[in-house]
Amino acid sequence: MSDDEDCPPLCDAMDARDDSNGEDDEWEVAEEQNDPVKCLFCETISPTMTVAIRHAKQQHDFDLAGVRRRFHLDEYSYIKMINYIRREKPAPEQFKTATGSSLPWADDKYLQPVENETWLMFDLDELDEIMLNNGSGGSGGAGVGGNGGVSGEKETGSDLGDTMTLTTDQYRKLQGIINDLSAQLREKENLLQHAASSIEKMKESFRNVLADQQQQQPNGKENGKAGTEEGAEGDKKLEQIKRKLEHCVSSVSVDDDQSYFNTYSHFGIHHDMLSDEVRTSSYRDAILRNADIVKDKTVLDLGCGTAILSMFASKAGAKEVISVDQSDIIYQAMDIVRKNSIENIRFVKGRLEDTELPVEKVDIIVSEWMGYFLLFEGMMDSVIYARKQYLREGGLILPNRCNISIAGYGDLERHNEFIGFWKNVYGFDMSCMKKEVLREATVEVCKPEHIITNANIIANFDLMEVDVDCPNFSYDFELKVKRDTQLTAIIGYFDTFFELPEHIEFSTSPYSRPTHWKQTIFYLEEPVPVREGQTIGGKFVCRRDPKDVRSLFINIELLNMVLKYTLN
């Protein structure tokens, strides 16, 4: 099919405008455009999209940036959500209680708009910068999927009436999103089938080995007994192997893992975590503002440290709190609890995988398990183990969901300080050191003004669903450059969600208040010039270190380079 055949009517006008090569003229048209924006939930008319977004947040408690993160909105699902709001007129509160598994706007019928809609002309990638400027940044908003920036708007050629008109590029982009999602679904189904087949083959192999052993024994009563014992022993070994496959951290001996726990025995690291107000207040608010859920429940505080989360749970009315930690800080936690006259917290010293709890099941698991780049330290394994072994059916995990994002970064001054430094050290060339320096990802606070691309969410983790293999993932990313500059690094950060009646979330994004997790930086050896509107495509691959399951290997493929990093 030719472009003329599948291009909607307005494409001819767009083509004619594009053929003029008048880039300045195109921007002039955009600057003259300043359509009023009607609120999604009332009759208020705002002069700009920025004002409308601020109005929705202040008057209706509808935080578009938060909704985008919570529901992983891409351009395709954003269109459906806006059309759903216009057609069904839901209350703003609905967006705090909806869950990712049953979104009311998931139906494709919401792809068709019900009226000319200014909200559909807004570029989601501008949200972070608008939030950074507290809603003061000017933005008429480019078309969904367009090349708009904060300072102006480019027409998309869309004519939204009873039907939705898209340019050829927009149509192909939406079709590409659908194809990518379908391919990912097929790949996951194939992996699940392969895993199920492998498990069955393993079970069959064990049955055959046991059968052969039993046949080799002499006939008789004693032999029958021996066969039964060997069968039981075989089942036991099978269960041990299964547990090691399922719980990667538990496959490491406690002695080998002790150095990890020793780092948490020093007061300094607990001072850093407790003084991280974003972290600690988010957990406090999630527990205390949802006290009705915690009241009279049995709570497991996994990796309790100083027992701050245990004390929050006790204050919220928990019937009993089981606080588990392997590090020696647990002895100080006991003193802290006694000093505060709290009587319903019971401590268990040990690694959960090697310890028996004093209760059979718990109602709620609370844990601050997140490491740098979310997955470093591998403590998610212990949360998964706790869920499978101890969480009562219908129970809760707090937090229940996290995701990881990446973005392009362009801080030439910092790159020169950290990487370029080795070119001339007191007059000596030490550039051979750069290879070792570049191999390790670094953890620093990144400045939002140096974020030069949109962000991609590269991994989502629902703690009620994930298994211990989840740190092994890959993602094909596309990062769109916002201005002419130089790319010096890829940065990573994560968002955390407590999806409860009183919803709480926090982000470690550079656009948010800094936390002790900061951001993870994957430096390039040399800065690479990039242009506004350029798409940096590549692949991000994360794998566990097979020799140290708490560490990560990261490969990033981009711009004809394959970059390898460790996080350990």
Secondary structure, 3 states (H helix, E strand, C coil): CCHHHHCCCCHHHHHHHHHCCCHHHHHHHHHHCCCCEECCCCCCEECCHHHHHHHHHHHHCCCHHHHHHHCCCCHHHHHHHHHHHHHHCCCCCHHHHCCCCCCCCCCHHHHCCCCCCHHHHCCHHHHHHHHHCCCCCCCCCCCCCCCCCCCCCCCCCCCCCCCCCCCHHHHHHHHHHHHHHHHHHHHHHHHHHHHHHHHHHHHHHHHHHHHHHHHHCCCCHHHHHHHHHHHHHHHHHHHHHHHHHHCCHHHCCHHHHHHHHHHHHCHHHHHHHHCCHHHHHHHHHHHHCCHHHHCCCEEEEECCCCCHHHHHHHHCCCCEEEEEECCCHHHHHHHHHHHCCCCCEEEEECCHHHCCCCCCCEEEEECCCCECCECCCCCHHHHHHHHHHHEEEEEEEECCEEEEEEEEECCHHHHHHHCHHHHCECCECCHHHHHHHHHECEEECCCHHHEEEEEEEEEEEECCCCCCCCCCEEEEEEEEECCCEEEEEEEEEEEEEECCCCCEEEECCCCCCCCCCCEEEEEEEEEEEECCCCEEEEEEEEEEECCEEEEEEEEEEECCEEEEEEEC
